[in-house]
Amino acid sequence: MQFTPILIILSLALPAHAGAVSPDAERAHLAQLASELASLESLIDEAERHADPDARIRFQYLWLRQDLDRVKQGIREHLQAPRAEPRQVPPLRGDYRR
């Protein structure tokens, strides 16, 4: 079974809490998650700088950045204008090896 880095990040960043429902707390956690995702950019840049350009199978940093941008955009859209109905979201690539 293959787990993507995004799923791991999301599962660690938003732990389930028992108790009362609080839209303000949810918004605060989503805003924090968006901030944490933005901070990953420097780690991704650093990893890419250390990547072996001659490797047979290379990690696709552009694809990872695109998926993270989609996640951040989804969070921003929710924080700016929550919607009552679900909407279609483009699928994440999820596989970063070529």
Secondary structure, 3 states (H helix, E strand, C coil): CCCCHHHHHHHHHCCCCCCCCCHHHHHHHHHHHHHHHHHHHHHHHHHHHCCCCCCCCCECHHHHHHHHHHHHHHHHHHHHCCCCCCCCCCCCCCCCEC
